[in-house]
């Protein structure tokens, strides 16, 4: 027997752990009836998609806060766990039956596994006369709506960005595109208690969690962080963003990854600061908006080119590259023992905080793929296993860019020299000293390529020779261009 006698709607939360500018939640509340929030933890999903323990802990802490925010709106949060993802549709049917729900709302997720899961949910709920409403919140323009003159999806970011701006900019002048949705109004109370905080903690008991308290939780904090960045740092963002020792980036990626803040909210706040100007008055702001569009681009890529979700390169011919399976070399990279200070410092930052500066992500990824010739998929997986801001689309896109296998990838002959990158972007060695104290005594000149330092390893590869080898190997497979993966 249902605890609630009235017809209700369900809102299924996933990577959208906020109550403001949440299309699924807003549409459910607009029905002016009882709303029940649902969160489902799936153990096989965690394992298959290699969700980092630190991100799981971040989700756990956000759910505790979300529970209270929803309760203030008289929306109870009910949490569940399943072992396998195929159980999710049946569970949602059961929940809908228990609470007399005839609508299910959720915000879209775009990688192929998520899409197939949601299609299965739609099929099974539809057979029970439960309407499924799929909304968009991870992107401002949904996939399929940004196409070139031939009606095809873009493979190059700059062209995508230009079309994106041509589509959005006219709408912002009329107030149609960037106005975030408000927090829903308080609903009438349901005779249903939310699950307890202890129940939420219990969802993650079987998972080895890593403390994410370095990152505070909540929409309020994320917006405070964004406002501080806009007020203090965004104007100089273009000049400072590549220097890891400078606090010149927003560090909001963990909050974007969980949907604690939306891209529409972020761009709206930036445009308020620039008085509606996209490009002219503040190059730092336009540069930061460009990074948001990069995230959107990669969300479109996984829909338009779903083979990238299947451990396949965007550019099929690169599958012929003879990646090495050198476990010792890969372990040295994973354990921050490469003997290249900027690489090891970056990896220590990741292992400690769950986050890595974006310039360093490119440097360490290119070092692994181009100097060590290790398969980019191993690096991609390692990042997902450790990143608090792990997002499949962005992570896959970044790794394929660095490995020269992806859409809009770096040309194969462009290989960052980590020493020169270190000298350029950490010239005084401040970042290296912070993360590798055993090198702190070295001068600014010595620290980028130390010689015979006690307790610090020698370089695991010859940078010059490995660069030549990689260019030769990529050059040799150019004849495979145009072939399609089967």
Secondary structure, DSSP 8 states (H G I E B T S, - for coil): --S--S-EEEEEESS---STT-HHHHHHHHT-SEEEEEEEEEHHHHHHTT--HHHHHHHHHHHHHHHHHHHTTT-EEEEEEESSTTHHHHHHHHHHHHTTEEEEEEE---SHHHHHHHHHHHHHHHTTT-EEEEE--S-SS-TTS-B-TTS-B-SSHHHHHHHHHHHHHHHHHTTSSS------------S-----HHHHHHHTTTS-----TTS--SHHHHHHHHHHHHHHTGGGHHHHTT-TTS--S---HHHHHTTSS-HHHHHHHHHHHTTT-SSSS-HHHHHHHHHHHHHHHHHHHHHHTGGGGGT--SSGGGGGS--B--HHHHHHHHTT-SS-HHHHHHHHHHHHHS---HHHHHHHHHIIIIIS-B-HHHHHHHHHHH-TT--HHHHHHHHHHHHT-STT---TT----HHHHHHHHSTT-HHHHHH-GGGTTS-TTTTTS--S-TTS---SS-HHHHHHHHHHHHHHTGGGTT----
